[in-house]
Amino acid sequence: MTRGAPPEQDAVFAFDRPQVVLRGRGLSVRLSRRVVITVAVLTALAVIVAVLSLGTGSYALSPAQVVEALIGRAPGIAHTIVVDWRLPRVLVAALFGIALGLAGSIFQSLTRNPLGSPDVIGFDTGAYTGALVVMLALHGSSLGVTAGAITGGLATATVVYLLAHRRGMHGFRLIVVGIGTTAMLTSVNTWMLLTADTQEAVSAAFWGAGSLDTAGYPQLALGAVVFVVLFPLAAAVSRGLGQLELGDDAGAQLGVAVERTRITATVVGVALSATVTALAGPIAFVALSAPQIARRLAGTAGPTLGVSAATGGVLLMSADWIAQHGLPTPVPVGLVTVVLGGGYFVWLLIAEGRRR
């Protein structure tokens, strides 16, 4: 060690008002203390919702019984209900909510517009189109449906990006082109459903409502394999996205590879939302609302990936509990998110109109 060089230290977690600093070997991360507290509160809320979901049903369990079942100290029937039947759905809802929150945060950062969301600008609809082609025309497996959804989402993103790119990329133009693309793809999807075999069309239409009814450990494992790659990529691209929110010229001056960062972020965001669409159907408005709710909770100027992910997880878990137990009859979770998110979308449009 050279004279005067600071000794190597293990990671240090320090509170410096109003920020939290994490320092370690070659690492220094500075976060807003409010962001850290918000993520912690949302995580605690997600745990509460999870325990509530695991204990609610025709065979009701107390929170203590749920915890005992999770740690393997409950009787056989309670362990089977909690771990084998209910836990996969709760974990899938949490994982998919995190993915949708991340996807929405990425696209709202890219477009610098709160309306920038994969379900608004056509990417989810394109993923649904790709999945329908595999299901109705190719009669493919679940893995093929996943591949078709991701391919359809990426193809739609490419078309929208090329149509919206004129002397640079502007968020509002991307949203307008995306809305038009959504309308056209919706017509194509309707035509495929109307001309398909009745049984296959009914199954595909029910899947298109967005449902976690078939959630199980295989679905959870497949999603986890994809997201274990996409989540780190989303974190890696987040810094460049934050700098691009200042504008392309400012981002370039700060050393950001503008087009490469934008294309990488688009691919990651589309893959996140398309994977959810492939495994559970289109679940609308979580990606739209989670980043804006997160921004207000954390008090940040723009969407923050970590808070948006945590908010998305809580939103989808809560919506799934409502879909199962909060209504006279169980419904697909996508119907709940459409109702709740539709009201939020109207409010957001009114607020944006007043701001402009």
C-alpha positions as CSV (number, residue, x, y, z in Angstrom):
1,M,0.0,0.0,0.0
2,T,1.5,3.4,-1.0
3,R,2.0,6.1,1.5
4,G,-1.0,8.3,2.0
5,A,-3.3,5.8,0.2
6,P,-6.5,5.2,2.1
7,P,-6.8,1.6,3.5
8,E,-9.2,-0.7,1.9
9,Q,-12.4,-1.0,3.8
10,D,-15.4,-3.3,3.9
11,A,-18.7,-1.9,2.8
12,V,-20.0,0.9,4.9
13,F,-23.6,2.0,5.1
14,A,-23.8,5.6,6.3
15,F,-26.7,8.0,6.8
16,D,-25.8,11.4,5.6
17,R,-28.8,13.8,5.6
18,P,-30.7,13.8,3.4
19,Q,-29.0,10.9,1.6
20,V,-27.9,7.4,2.3
21,V,-24.3,6.5,1.1
22,L,-23.2,2.9,0.5
23,R,-19.4,2.6,0.2
24,G,-17.3,-0.4,-0.4
25,R,-14.4,-1.7,-2.5
26,G,-14.5,0.3,-5.7
27,L,-18.2,1.1,-5.0
28,S,-20.0,4.2,-3.9
29,V,-23.7,4.5,-4.2
30,R,-25.6,7.6,-3.1
31,L,-29.4,7.3,-2.6
32,S,-32.0,9.7,-1.3
33,R,-32.9,8.7,2.3
34,R,-36.6,9.1,1.4
35,V,-36.2,6.6,-1.5
36,V,-34.6,4.1,0.9
37,I,-37.4,4.5,3.4
38,T,-40.1,4.3,0.7
39,V,-38.7,1.1,-0.6
40,A,-38.5,-0.3,2.9
41,V,-42.1,0.7,3.6
42,L,-43.3,-0.8,0.3
43,T,-41.5,-4.0,1.0
44,A,-43.1,-4.3,4.4
45,L,-46.5,-3.6,2.8
46,A,-45.8,-6.3,0.3
47,V,-45.1,-8.8,3.1
48,I,-48.4,-7.9,4.8
49,V,-50.4,-8.3,1.5
50,A,-48.6,-11.7,1.0
51,V,-49.5,-13.0,4.4
52,L,-53.1,-11.8,3.9
53,S,-53.3,-13.5,0.5
54,L,-51.8,-16.7,1.9
55,G,-54.4,-16.8,4.7
56,T,-57.5,-15.8,2.8
57,G,-59.7,-18.4,1.0
58,S,-62.3,-21.1,1.6
59,Y,-59.9,-22.6,4.2
60,A,-59.0,-19.5,6.2
61,L,-55.7,-19.3,8.1
62,S,-54.5,-16.8,10.7
63,P,-51.2,-15.0,10.1
64,A,-49.5,-17.1,12.8
65,Q,-50.6,-20.3,10.9
66,V,-49.3,-18.9,7.6
67,V,-45.9,-18.2,9.2
68,E,-45.8,-21.7,10.7
69,A,-46.7,-23.2,7.4
70,L,-43.9,-21.3,5.6
71,I,-41.3,-22.4,8.1
72,G,-42.5,-26.0,8.1
73,R,-44.1,-26.2,11.5
74,A,-47.8,-26.4,10.5
75,P,-49.9,-29.5,10.0
76,G,-49.9,-31.2,6.6
77,I,-53.1,-29.6,5.3
78,A,-52.1,-26.1,6.2
79,H,-48.6,-26.6,4.7
80,T,-50.2,-27.9,1.5
81,I,-52.6,-25.0,1.2
82,V,-50.0,-22.3,1.8
83,V,-46.9,-23.6,0.2
84,D,-48.2,-25.8,-2.6
85,W,-51.4,-24.0,-3.6
86,R,-51.3,-20.3,-2.6
87,L,-47.6,-19.3,-2.4
88,P,-46.8,-19.7,-6.1
89,R,-49.5,-17.3,-7.1
90,V,-48.4,-14.7,-4.5
91,L,-44.8,-15.0,-5.7
92,V,-45.8,-14.7,-9.3
93,A,-47.9,-11.6,-8.6
94,A,-45.0,-10.0,-6.8
95,L,-42.4,-10.9,-9.5
96,F,-44.6,-9.8,-12.4
97,G,-45.6,-6.6,-10.6
98,I,-41.9,-5.8,-10.1
99,A,-41.3,-6.4,-13.8
100,L,-44.2,-4.2,-14.9
101,G,-43.1,-1.4,-12.6
102,L,-39.6,-1.6,-14.0
103,A,-40.9,-1.6,-17.6
104,G,-43.1,1.4,-17.0
105,S,-40.3,3.3,-15.3
106,I,-38.0,2.7,-18.2
107,F,-40.4,3.9,-20.9
108,Q,-41.5,6.9,-18.9
109,S,-37.9,7.9,-18.5
110,L,-37.3,7.3,-22.2
111,T,-40.3,9.4,-23.3
112,R,-40.0,11.9,-20.5
113,N,-43.8,11.6,-20.3
114,P,-46.1,10.0,-17.6
115,L,-48.2,8.5,-20.4
116,G,-45.1,6.5,-21.7
117,S,-46.0,2.9,-20.8
118,P,-45.8,-0.4,-22.7
119,D,-49.5,-0.9,-22.5
120,V,-50.3,2.6,-23.9
121,I,-47.7,2.7,-26.7
122,G,-48.5,-0.7,-28.1
123,F,-45.8,-2.9,-27.0
124,D,-48.0,-5.1,-24.8
125,T,-50.6,-5.3,-27.6
126,G,-47.8,-6.4,-30.0
127,A,-46.7,-9.0,-27.5
128,Y,-50.3,-10.3,-27.3
129,T,-50.4,-10.4,-31.1
130,G,-47.2,-12.5,-31.1
131,A,-48.7,-14.8,-28.5
132,L,-52.0,-15.2,-30.4
133,V,-50.1,-16.2,-33.6
134,V,-48.3,-19.0,-31.7
135,M,-51.5,-20.1,-29.9
136,L,-54.0,-20.0,-32.7
137,A,-52.0,-20.4,-35.9
138,L,-49.0,-22.5,-34.8
139,H,-50.5,-24.3,-31.8
140,G,-47.2,-23.9,-30.0
141,S,-46.2,-24.8,-26.4
142,S,-46.1,-22.4,-23.5
143,L,-42.4,-21.9,-24.2
144,G,-43.3,-21.0,-27.8
145,V,-46.0,-18.6,-26.6
146,T,-43.4,-16.9,-24.4
147,A,-41.0,-16.6,-27.4
148,G,-43.9,-15.4,-29.6
149,A,-44.9,-12.7,-27.1
150,I,-41.3,-11.4,-26.8
151,T,-40.8,-11.4,-30.5
152,G,-44.1,-9.6,-31.1
153,G,-43.3,-7.0,-28.5
154,L,-39.8,-6.4,-29.9
155,A,-41.2,-6.2,-33.5
156,T,-43.8,-3.7,-32.5
157,A,-41.2,-1.7,-30.6
158,T,-39.0,-1.6,-33.7
159,V,-41.9,-0.4,-35.9
160,V,-43.0,2.2,-33.5
161,Y,-39.4,3.4,-33.0
162,L,-38.7,3.7,-36.7
163,L,-42.0,5.5,-37.4
164,A,-41.5,7.9,-34.5
165,H,-37.8,8.6,-35.2
166,R,-37.5,11.8,-37.3
167,R,-34.5,14.0,-36.6
168,G,-34.3,12.5,-33.2
169,M,-36.7,10.9,-30.9
170,H,-39.4,12.8,-29.1
171,G,-41.5,11.2,-26.4
172,F,-44.8,12.7,-27.4
173,R,-44.4,11.5,-31.0
174,L,-43.5,8.0,-29.8
175,I,-46.7,7.9,-27.7
176,V,-48.9,9.1,-30.5
177,V,-47.5,6.6,-32.9
178,G,-47.8,3.9,-30.3
179,I,-51.4,4.6,-29.6
180,G,-52.1,4.4,-33.4
181,T,-50.2,1.1,-33.6
182,T,-52.2,-0.2,-30.6
183,A,-55.5,0.5,-32.4
184,M,-54.3,-1.4,-35.5
185,L,-53.0,-4.4,-33.6
186,T,-56.1,-4.6,-31.5
187,S,-58.1,-5.0,-34.7
188,V,-55.7,-7.7,-35.9
189,N,-56.1,-9.5,-32.6
190,T,-59.9,-9.3,-32.7
191,W,-59.9,-10.7,-36.3
192,M,-57.7,-13.7,-35.2
193,L,-60.0,-14.5,-32.3
194,L,-63.1,-14.3,-34.5
195,T,-61.7,-16.6,-37.2
196,A,-60.2,-19.2,-34.8
197,D,-61.7,-22.4,-33.5
198,T,-64.3,-21.5,-30.9
199,Q,-62.6,-23.4,-28.0
200,E,-59.2,-22.0,-28.8
201,A,-60.6,-18.5,-29.2
202,V,-62.4,-18.7,-25.8
203,S,-59.2,-19.9,-24.1
204,A,-57.1,-17.2,-25.8
205,A,-59.6,-14.5,-25.0
206,F,-59.7,-15.5,-21.3
207,W,-55.9,-15.5,-21.3
208,G,-56.0,-12.0,-22.9
209,A,-57.9,-10.6,-20.0
210,G,-54.7,-11.1,-17.9
211,S,-55.0,-13.8,-15.3
212,L,-52.9,-15.5,-12.6
213,D,-55.3,-18.4,-12.2
214,T,-52.8,-20.8,-13.7
215,A,-49.9,-19.5,-11.7
216,G,-47.6,-22.2,-10.4
217,Y,-44.0,-23.0,-9.7
218,P,-43.2,-23.8,-13.4
219,Q,-44.5,-20.4,-14.4
220,L,-42.6,-18.8,-11.5
221,A,-39.4,-20.6,-12.5
222,L,-39.7,-19.6,-16.2
223,G,-40.3,-16.0,-15.3
224,A,-37.4,-16.0,-12.8
225,V,-35.0,-17.4,-15.3
226,V,-35.8,-14.5,-17.7
227,F,-35.9,-11.8,-15.1
228,V,-32.6,-12.8,-13.5
229,V,-31.1,-11.5,-16.7
230,L,-33.3,-8.5,-17.3
231,F,-33.3,-7.0,-13.8
232,P,-29.5,-6.4,-13.7
233,L,-29.7,-5.0,-17.3
234,A,-32.4,-2.6,-16.2
235,A,-30.3,-1.5,-13.2
236,A,-27.2,-1.1,-15.5
237,V,-29.1,1.1,-18.0
238,S,-30.8,3.2,-15.3
239,R,-27.9,5.7,-14.9
240,G,-27.9,6.5,-18.6
241,L,-31.6,6.9,-18.6
242,G,-31.5,9.4,-15.7
243,Q,-29.0,11.5,-17.7
244,L,-31.0,11.3,-20.8
245,E,-34.0,12.8,-19.0
246,L,-32.0,16.1,-19.2
247,G,-32.2,15.9,-23.0
248,D,-30.2,14.1,-25.7
249,D,-27.6,16.9,-26.0
250,A,-27.0,17.1,-22.3
251,G,-26.8,13.3,-22.0
252,A,-24.2,13.2,-24.9
253,Q,-22.2,15.9,-23.1
254,L,-22.2,13.8,-20.0
255,G,-20.7,10.9,-21.9
256,V,-23.9,8.8,-22.5
257,A,-24.1,6.9,-25.8
258,V,-27.6,8.2,-26.6
259,E,-28.8,5.8,-29.3
260,R,-27.2,2.7,-27.7
261,T,-28.7,3.5,-24.3
262,R,-32.1,4.2,-25.8
263,I,-32.2,1.0,-27.8
264,T,-30.9,-1.1,-24.9
265,A,-33.4,0.3,-22.6
266,T,-36.2,-0.3,-25.1
267,V,-35.2,-3.9,-25.6
268,V,-35.0,-4.5,-21.8
269,G,-38.4,-2.7,-21.2
270,V,-40.2,-4.6,-24.0
271,A,-38.7,-7.9,-22.8
272,L,-39.9,-7.3,-19.3
273,S,-43.5,-6.5,-20.2
274,A,-43.6,-9.1,-23.0
275,T,-42.5,-11.9,-20.7
276,V,-45.3,-11.0,-18.3
277,T,-47.8,-10.9,-21.2
278,A,-46.6,-14.3,-22.4
279,L,-47.0,-16.0,-19.0
280,A,-50.1,-14.2,-17.6
281,G,-51.7,-12.3,-20.5
282,P,-51.8,-8.5,-20.9
283,I,-52.1,-7.0,-17.4
284,A,-52.8,-3.3,-18.1
285,F,-52.1,-0.1,-16.3
286,V,-49.7,-1.4,-13.6
287,A,-46.7,-0.3,-15.7
288,L,-48.5,3.1,-16.3
289,S,-49.4,3.9,-12.7
290,A,-46.6,2.4,-10.7
291,P,-43.8,4.8,-11.7
292,Q,-46.0,7.9,-11.1
293,I,-47.2,6.6,-7.7
294,A,-43.6,5.8,-6.9
295,R,-42.4,9.3,-8.0
296,R,-44.9,10.9,-5.6
297,L,-44.1,8.6,-2.7
298,A,-40.3,9.1,-3.1
299,G,-40.5,12.8,-3.9
300,T,-38.2,12.4,-6.9
301,A,-38.3,14.5,-10.1
302,G,-38.7,11.5,-12.4
303,P,-39.4,7.8,-12.2
304,T,-37.0,5.8,-10.0
305,L,-36.5,2.2,-11.0
306,G,-36.3,0.7,-7.4
307,V,-39.3,2.5,-6.1
308,S,-41.3,1.8,-9.2
309,A,-40.5,-1.9,-9.0
310,A,-41.6,-2.1,-5.4
311,T,-44.7,-0.1,-6.1
312,G,-45.6,-2.4,-9.1
313,G,-45.2,-5.5,-6.9
314,V,-47.5,-4.1,-4.2
315,L,-50.1,-3.0,-6.8
316,L,-50.3,-6.3,-8.6
317,M,-50.4,-8.3,-5.4
318,S,-53.2,-6.1,-4.0
319,A,-55.1,-6.2,-7.3
320,D,-54.8,-10.0,-7.4
321,W,-56.2,-10.3,-3.8
322,I,-59.1,-8.1,-4.8
323,A,-59.7,-10.2,-8.0
324,Q,-59.8,-13.4,-5.8
325,H,-61.6,-12.3,-2.7
326,G,-62.8,-8.7,-2.8
327,L,-65.6,-9.2,-5.3
328,P,-68.8,-11.3,-5.3
329,T,-67.2,-13.7,-7.8
330,P,-63.5,-14.2,-8.7
331,V,-62.4,-12.4,-11.9
332,P,-59.1,-12.2,-13.8
333,V,-56.7,-9.8,-12.2
334,G,-56.4,-7.8,-15.5
335,L,-60.0,-6.7,-15.1
336,V,-59.2,-5.2,-11.7
337,T,-56.2,-3.4,-12.9
338,V,-58.1,-2.0,-15.9
339,V,-60.9,-0.6,-13.7
340,L,-58.5,0.9,-11.2
341,G,-55.9,1.9,-13.7
342,G,-58.5,3.3,-16.1
343,G,-59.6,5.8,-13.4
344,Y,-56.0,6.7,-12.8
345,F,-55.4,7.1,-16.5
346,V,-58.3,9.6,-16.8
347,W,-57.0,11.6,-13.9
348,L,-53.5,11.6,-15.4
349,L,-54.8,12.9,-18.8
350,I,-56.7,15.7,-17.0
351,A,-53.7,16.6,-14.9
352,E,-51.4,16.6,-18.0
353,G,-53.9,18.8,-19.9
354,R,-53.9,21.3,-17.1
355,R,-50.1,21.3,-16.8
356,R,-49.7,21.9,-20.5
